[in-house]
Structures are given as C-alpha cells and as structure tokens.
Amino acid sequence: VGDCDCLTESNKAMVNIKPDKQVFKGEPVTLRCDIQAGGDTEWTYSWYKDDSLYPNRRTQEFPISSVTESNAGKYTCRGERTNDLQKSEISDAVTLTVSDVAQAVLSVSPQSWLTEGDSVTLSCEVTGSSTGWTVSWYRAVPYRPGLKQIRDAHGNVMYGVELLSDSRREAGGSYTLSPAALHHIGVYVCRAERGEPAYWTQYSSPQPLWITGGDVILDSPVHPVTEGDSLTLRCLYRSTKPSDLTAEFYRDGSLLQTQTTGEMIIRTVSKSDAGSSSSGAPVSVLSVLSSLMAVSPYLLVSIVLGVKCYRARVPVRGQSVMFVEGHGPKMLIVLVHCGHTQERPTATVKVQPADHVLMGERVTLTCEIESGDYWNYEWYKDNNLLSDAKRKEYEISNVGQDHTGVYTCKRTQSTGRIYTSAAVTLTVSVKVTPTITSGYEGAVLTGNTVTLYCTLPQSAGWRFYWSKHTQSPEKKTITNIYTISSVRVSDGGQYRCRAGRGNPVYYTHYSDALWVNVTGDVGNCDCLTESNKAMVNIKPDKQVFKGEPVTLRCDIQAGGDTEWTYSWYKDDGLYPNRRTQEFPISSVTEPNAGKYTCRGERTNDLQKSEISDAVTLTVSDVAQAVLSVSPQSWLTEGDSVTLSCEVTGSSTGWTFSWYRAVPYRQGLKQIRDAHGNVMYGVELLSDSRREAGGSYSLSPAALHHIGVYVCRAERGEPAYQTQYSSPQPLWITGTSPPASLIISPSRSQHFSGHSLSLSCEGQSDSTGWRVRRYTHSGEVSDCSSVTGSTCNISALYTPHTGVYWCQSNSGGGSDPLNITVHSGDVILDSPVHPVTEGDSLTLRCLYRSTKPSDLTADFYRDGSLLQTQTTGEMEEMTIRTVSKSDAGLYHCKHPEKGESPKSWLSVRGLLHDCIVCVSGAPVSVLSLLSSLMAVSPYLLVSIVLGVKCYRAGGKSSKVSVVFI
C-alpha cells in the first residue's frame, strides 16, 4: 500500500484495543486501526460495530472515554487512501467485552501463618483480566481522618487503608516480605490500576498475615467453659515432641504449675479460673482464624484490629477478650457475642400484619425471647394487665379503634427471673379507600406500556387486586403497580383497585374508577384506530446506486401537529445519534444497504409510536441507462420513431437527456472504451429537454436525423447521473438522397492490407461533404485520409469494418453502406447494392494470394449448401434470373483456404411491391434479424445501415442488401 509494486496481501487493516479487549464499565478505551505495511500514506478510516458502519468516525483512533455495556461488540475497520481513494481490505473482527466491575483478588503464598525469618509473597490479580495493570499495596488499620474508608454493604465504615511505605506501583502483581518480622503482622489489601487517566479496581478482600516467634502453642477451648466442668490445657509443638515434656502453665502472667506431662488439668472449673493462659510460649490461634476467615473476612479484620486496640490500651467495648502472654508478642482474640459472662436475654413484641392496621383486620402480637426455657406470659395495654392474654401470642380477630394503644409483654422464667419487652404502639384507622392513578395524562398510544398505581396511606404487607369492567377475575400483584405492556385499543376501559392482606384476606374498599383511553390516533382524534404506526419513506427510491444521495424519512400515520423525536434502526440495531425525522446519507455506499425501521416518541409525554415495518434499502454498483428504438431503427422519410431510455433495475424519479454521438472535438463530453480510448463525443440535442418520461420522438423522420444516439438519466438534488447508454443507430432513407456513396473496389468484402476508396458523388449541395463511419467498436468518426469528399484508405485493417455514409455540413446525407474487412484468405465477391428481381447475378470466391490448385468451391445460402463449382478459371456461382426467394446470407468455402464471411443479398421488386417487401419480408430475413439482435447490436447496426446501401441504388422498395 506504499510505493511497492509487489503482489502481497499487506494492505489489510487491523484493530488494536487498549488497554485490553476485556474491559470494565467506566474504563477509558481506545481502538486503533492500523494498516499493515501502510507506509507514510495518508488515510481516512471507517469503523464498524457488529457489521454496521459507525457514523462520524473517520480517524485512526476511536476513543471511548467511559465504556458502557452498550459499547460491547465486534469491531472492524478499513482505511481509504486520500490520494486515490483506494480502500484497504477490511480488518478481522475484534470483540470488545465489557464486564460489570473490576475486582482485585489477593492471595498469600505459601501460607498466612509464619515464623520469624520465613518468606511470604502477596499476589494481586484482577478477576478475568491480566493486561496492563499496576498494583498498589495497603494495610488495613482503624479508620482515622485522612484515610480511605472501606464500608460494608450497609454503608458502615469497617476500617481504613494505609498505603505501605515501601509499596510502589509495579506491573508485576506481587509484594514479598523476606525475612518476615513480627512488625509485619496485620491485614493487607490491594488494588490495581491501568490506563490514562487511571482506572481503579475495587479493593481486594482483606488478607491477614500472622507471624510468631516460637514453635509452641497452647491447646485451649474456643468457647466458654461451664462452671463445674473439667478442663485440660496442653502444650502443642510445631514438629516432633521434645525429649523433655516439662511445661510451665501461666494465668494472667503468674505461674500456675509445672507439669512433666505437657498438660494441665483443672478438675472443677470456677469463675476464678477465667483469664488468659499460656504455656510459656505464644499461643497460636490459627485454627480459630482459619475458621473465621471462611465465615467472614470482616470478622477477621475485627480480630486483628482488636490486637491494635489492646496494644494501644484502648478498651474494646461490648466484647470479652482473652489474651495469652508468652515469650513472644501478645496476641488478642476478640470473642464476638460470647465470653465468660453471658448477656441477659431480651424480650421483643412482634406485630402482624403491621403496627398500623385498619378496622376489622386480624392482628397477632407475639412475645419473643432468645431462649429455649419454659416461660409464663403476661400482656399489658397502656400498662394495664390484659386478663384474657396468657399465651405467647395475643390475637385480636376483629380489631377496632378501642384496641389502639401501647402494648408490652412480660416473660417469667421458671427461676423467677422476669423479662419485660420494649413497648409497641398499635394504631387502628378506619377502613381506607385506595387511590388509582396512571403514568400518563390523557390518551395512551397503542404499543406503549401503561402503568397503573394503587396508593394507600401505609402499605406494609399488602397485596393489590385490579379489576376492569370487562374482565373477571381480578388480577393480583405483590406491589402496588400494575403494568400493561404493548397496550392495544381493547385494553382501554375503566379500572379499579383494592388492597388485601392477612389470612383470611382483609380487603380495603375499591378505589374510584380510572378511565384508560387507548387510541391508535397520535393526533387529536379519539377514534379507536390503529393509526399510530411509524412508516419509513426513502427518496429517491429504495433501489439506489453507489454515490447517490439518499434521504430516509420517518412519518407517523395521523401524527397531527404533535412534536416528536425519532429513533432509527438498521437491521434491528439502534442507529446512534439519529433523533431527527429525516436521516440523510450524502453519498450512499454498500454498507448503508439493509433493513431500516423507525419509531417516534412524543415530546410531551414520551409515549412511543408503534415501530414501522422494515423497508429494505438496496445499493447497486452502477446506474446504467439503456436505450431502445421503436418500432425499428431503419426508416423511410416521413415515418415516426420513438427512442426510449430506461435505468436498469430502477424506474422512480428519473429525468432524461438525449445526445447524438459525433466525432470528438474540444468542448464535448468524451465517451471512452474499457481501455480509456476516446470512441466519440456526445452532443446534447438542441430540441432535447429533461423530462420525467423516458422517450424522445421524431415525427416525421428526415434524412438529417440519420446518426447514432445515446441517452442518460438523472435524479435527486444535487443531481445524480447514470452512465451513458450504449449507442443506438438510426438510419433513414429517402427516395432521392442528395448524395451517393461510391466505393472502389465495388464489393462489400475486402482483404485486410488492401486499399479502398470511398467518395461522395451526385451532391446537390457540393460543399462541406465528408465520409463518416460507425465501426463495430462503437466509435463514430470522420474517415481518415479525406481529400474533399473522397476518403482513401491505403491499407485496410479489421477495425475498419463498419458502416460508411456521406454527410454534409447542412445535415444532408447518403444512404449508408456496410464494409467488412477480413484477415483470412477467402472473401465473397458480392454486390454492394440490392439486386433487381429478374437480373442475373454472379458470386465469386476470391483469394488473398495465388489461386489454389484445386478450384473447387462450395457456395452456401443461410447455412445450406447450394452447389459445388469445380470448372472454369474462377470459383463462381451464377444465378441466371434472380427472384425474391434468392434473398439471404451467402458465403463460400474452399477445402484448403477456408471460408469467407457472410454477406446479405437483398432482392428488390417493383415500386408497387414496396409494402410487401417490408411488412411481408421473407421469413428468413425477419427471423435472422431477431437472432442477430440477440448476438450483437453492432451486427444489427450493420444490417440496418445496409438499408441505405440498397436505397442509394435507389429504384424501388424498402428491402435492403446488407453485407456482413
């Protein structure tokens, strides 16, 4: 794609995504389109998402400042060179995946519990992503101002995080302590970042690190010991037992006893035994910590922070602590909700269905306490004992306003201990009527979603029941919202609601009726019609061509004067940033092809129209005009003829212009062949005008209308024009043309390399005559080597094959003649002009060089052998008396030299047979013309021009001799 001419597949585009193809919501992302071996060439770029062109993205980089889930998808791109508009090969698709949240995960290797001097590595990874991250390391500490707060799911501050002084942001996600020391004890967290500006992950879950200074731990119970039970404490060792099992046991720092068996037994535990014990070594609580880690990392953080509270001599309120002191550091266990002194149970009152009820409901009050002992119950209202309430539950089957008050319960244990609940207020209101409302004011459009709301002053525990005057039974919802999706006209009507709760169900009154008016009319009509559907219209047509301007328009049926915003969809995918009624495409390309739909949204209430039916936009490669002639291309002066111009595959909105093909001169539009050579120029007809109808009529046709015609069409604003049509000749003969074309030698077939002379004779107007030709390549030109009205060709070539005629500056002309130049060794010597019925005719085989030794020649008409001539000095065939049945295509064939081209022999009758000669022409002629039209339009042109050849000979009918 640079300056190299080598044939390599190196112009393919490639999509690169930074920081990664796997990103997270809110992260900045940059997509870049690189052209392989692109060199220093300047490019513009096209971006596609899920095979749809991304509008207004023409730069190499495609930045997304904060990625969302809607940005996820398959991206491709391609480049277009600015100097010559050539395009690169489209890239392979690269999938961008957008995940919900980036979460750092912290792990410890080889383990979280260590001895001084060991090595430990903390590893930080990002779940589902490994590219481009740098990691920071923190220690969890009690929160103080200035630190980052870490909160739980309820928003409570759990702890703060403090960046490690020896931590630095590195690409590798590991942090190593070697050797580990006691001051490394703590809880660690990490997080990662990448990109510019930096995008941060969530903090990892906390990970503890425990370091001890010895090889001995105390085996002691985790839970409180019951007074009077037996207790055994043991010394455990990291590896093998020592030979001397003597161990010293301490409580609160004081030596209790020395045991040679390595264990100490307390036969009967009393409250005085509570405290912290040790066996002369730090107590490892690893088994407890491992269990707590599995249950809750936040509980583990609380344990570690408790160590700091102890060391700072900060009281730990509401918790019982036990610490063990030994030769190493002091470690503190925070026992949550347990200890050596148990808390006193509390009583609570639970009210069902709620503490605010309506008259007539069933109410149940329950006295609850955390214990499995047997209890006696008493209930009080406004501090007055309720004599009929002796159970755990107190039920009021039909509550009235006299039940309003403050309720408490008392629970008496078998030991005589009494527990009194906190007070609960029961409020009783009169039976209520809910209010029903709708999310819309006024009529609702079909296809939209209707939401109804049933509102109560208080709503704990209610279920809601919805009724419509035409439906049964009621519909039940858990919430106070009732939704009708994709509403139809039949959904309109009166709606009511009520609420119910309890078992059996207690119901409120019904609400007042709400009328829901559903209409398909998006204007002001209240008629029940399905007329709010959107409709896509495409101008100029659904069938368009590359480069043509196209406008799509979204119309709402019966939309009235309502203001709308619009959404456009292509192949069911939302088109971004298109909110206007019209969707213009200034120069359509193949990626714009597809199925388009739209819908409207009313700006006053945001109701949406029904989505339109899909309309397919088809983009074809080239718009080609096609020219045809009716009734035929060969005419007599005074006839009428119509040229018709159409656009292949399209018929909407075109206007047409008509041109004559002439030899090219400065100022004319050039028509070139596939190799870029100029074939002719086109000249707008003076009486041509752009019209919607694709026809141009000549009536009556005259000799100056002889020529070759082309057309083209245009439509739209700015105008988009088709290619010019292929040329279509029009030949007109007169009874006495102003000039005749004479050729020498006088035959229709000639050998290549031989000479030929053509001259215009018998001109009534002797000035400005020239010989003009129309060759089989479609080129219109003046004959070369013209001297006055004579054209001399010293050496013929096969491209000289074509139709020749005389034409003057004033528009006069001769009948045209067909000339065939053959590069083979055999031609047929046959007359240029038609043969008169009754005359004699001799046809000869001519050879390029010497005559063959064998003079045998076969003569054919319309592909059938007529005779084999073997006598005489020349190979010839004589027809003594020509008749109309002799008309046809003739050629000759030599067994050694080959065969000649075919020439058409036409026989003219008397003047009164004119009509018969045309409309009653021999069947062989008409069927042949139809066949030739299917094979080659230029061959047909040659036949038509032969009409003039005959009429230039000029005595009678419209039948012509054409030599091919």
Order of alpha helices (4+ residues) and beta strands (2+ residues): beta-beta-beta-beta-beta-beta-beta-beta-beta-beta-beta-beta-beta-beta-beta-beta-beta-beta-beta-beta-beta-beta-beta-beta-alpha-alpha-beta-beta-beta-beta-beta-beta-beta-beta-beta-beta-beta-beta-beta-beta-beta-beta-beta-beta-beta-beta-beta-beta-beta-beta-beta-beta-beta-beta-beta-beta-beta-beta-beta-beta-beta-beta-beta-beta-beta-beta-beta-beta-beta-beta-beta-beta-beta-beta-beta-beta-beta-beta-beta-beta-beta-beta-beta-beta-alpha-alpha-alpha
